[in-house]
Amino acid sequence: MILNELAQELRSVDEGVEWFKGLSEGDQRRALHALVLFCGQARACEEDVPESIARSGIRPTLTPAVMLTKWRFGMETLPAYELTESFRLLVALFSIADTRRRALHCASGCRHAWHNLPEPPRDAT
């Protein structure tokens, strides 16, 4: 749910990163693997890579960005210190692809539960 909320900008990337950092390393790796699958389902393409890198705010020379530039995935196998950058990058890629898919294929409505999310509750603080 959170990954789809991030893709649809119902949650900020900063909120997503905070959530991600709160996960165990194993769960972080599983979340990255799920993001790769979601990117595939949303029909991400190589042409989305430059914008994904720019949106993510990570340097294009970091390993996850270089991997994506070569259209290689598997970020969940990177060292722990590169997982957060991988998360930022894959969220950006998923958001770009999912936004396009919603505009092209779901613009007049769809039955995808993940495209019909309610606004997440906000803290009172």
C-alpha positions as CSV (number, residue, x, y, z in Angstrom):
1,M,0.0,0.0,0.0
2,I,2.7,2.5,1.0
3,L,4.6,1.8,-2.3
4,N,1.5,2.7,-4.3
5,E,0.9,5.8,-2.2
6,L,4.4,6.9,-2.9
7,A,4.0,6.3,-6.7
8,Q,0.8,8.3,-6.7
9,E,2.4,11.1,-4.6
10,L,-0.2,10.5,-1.8
11,R,2.8,10.3,0.5
12,S,6.0,12.2,0.2
13,V,9.3,10.5,-0.7
14,D,10.7,11.7,2.7
15,E,7.8,9.8,4.4
16,G,8.6,6.8,2.3
17,V,12.3,6.9,3.1
18,E,11.5,7.2,6.8
19,W,9.3,4.1,6.5
20,F,11.9,2.3,4.6
21,K,14.7,3.1,7.0
22,G,12.5,1.7,9.8
23,L,12.4,-1.7,8.2
24,S,14.8,-4.5,9.0
25,E,17.5,-5.0,6.4
26,G,15.7,-8.2,5.2
27,D,12.5,-6.3,4.8
28,Q,14.2,-3.5,3.0
29,R,15.6,-6.0,0.5
30,R,12.1,-7.5,0.0
31,A,10.6,-4.0,-0.5
32,L,13.2,-3.3,-3.2
33,H,12.4,-6.6,-4.9
34,A,8.7,-5.8,-4.8
35,L,9.4,-2.3,-6.3
36,V,11.2,-3.9,-9.2
37,L,8.2,-6.1,-9.8
38,F,5.9,-3.1,-9.6
39,C,8.0,-1.2,-12.1
40,G,7.7,-4.1,-14.5
41,Q,3.9,-4.3,-14.0
42,A,3.6,-0.5,-14.6
43,R,5.6,-1.0,-17.8
44,A,8.7,1.1,-16.9
45,C,11.0,1.5,-19.8
46,E,14.6,2.5,-20.3
47,E,13.6,5.9,-21.5
48,D,12.3,6.6,-17.9
49,V,15.8,6.2,-16.4
50,P,17.2,9.7,-16.8
51,E,14.1,11.3,-15.2
52,S,14.1,8.6,-12.5
53,I,17.7,9.5,-11.6
54,A,16.9,13.2,-11.6
55,R,13.7,12.8,-9.5
56,S,15.4,10.5,-7.0
57,G,18.0,13.1,-6.1
58,I,20.8,10.5,-6.1
59,R,24.0,11.0,-8.0
60,P,24.1,9.4,-11.5
61,T,27.4,7.8,-10.6
62,L,26.1,5.8,-7.6
63,T,25.8,2.1,-8.2
64,P,22.0,1.8,-8.3
65,A,21.8,4.6,-10.9
66,V,24.6,3.0,-13.0
67,M,22.8,-0.3,-12.8
68,L,19.5,1.2,-13.9
69,T,21.2,3.1,-16.7
70,K,22.3,-0.3,-18.0
71,W,18.7,-1.6,-17.4
72,R,20.0,-4.0,-14.7
73,F,18.0,-4.6,-11.6
74,G,18.9,-6.6,-8.5
75,M,19.4,-3.6,-6.2
76,E,18.2,-5.8,-3.3
77,T,21.6,-7.6,-3.5
78,L,23.6,-4.4,-3.1
79,P,25.4,-3.6,0.2
80,A,23.2,-2.3,3.0
81,Y,24.6,1.3,2.7
82,E,23.2,1.5,-0.9
83,L,19.6,0.3,-0.1
84,T,18.1,3.7,0.6
85,E,19.5,5.2,-2.6
86,S,18.1,2.2,-4.5
87,F,14.7,2.8,-2.8
88,R,14.6,6.4,-3.8
89,L,15.5,5.5,-7.4
90,L,13.0,2.7,-7.8
91,V,10.2,4.8,-6.2
92,A,10.9,7.4,-8.8
93,L,10.9,4.9,-11.7
94,F,7.7,3.3,-10.4
95,S,6.0,6.7,-10.0
96,I,6.9,7.7,-13.6
97,A,5.7,4.4,-15.1
98,D,2.6,4.2,-13.0
99,T,1.6,7.8,-13.7
100,R,1.9,7.1,-17.5
101,R,0.0,3.8,-17.2
102,R,-2.8,5.5,-15.2
103,A,-3.0,8.3,-17.8
104,L,-3.0,6.0,-20.9
105,H,-4.9,2.9,-19.7
106,C,-6.9,3.9,-16.6
107,A,-7.8,7.6,-17.4
108,S,-11.5,6.8,-17.7
109,G,-11.5,4.7,-14.6
110,C,-10.3,1.2,-13.7
111,R,-10.8,-1.5,-11.2
112,H,-7.2,-1.6,-10.0
113,A,-7.5,-1.3,-6.3
114,W,-4.0,0.2,-6.2
115,H,-5.2,3.0,-8.5
116,N,-8.2,3.9,-6.3
117,L,-6.5,4.6,-3.0
118,P,-8.0,6.8,-0.3
119,E,-5.9,9.7,1.0
120,P,-3.7,8.3,3.8
121,P,-4.4,9.5,7.3
122,R,-2.2,12.4,8.4
123,D,-0.8,12.7,11.9
124,A,-2.3,15.5,14.0
125,T,1.3,16.7,14.8
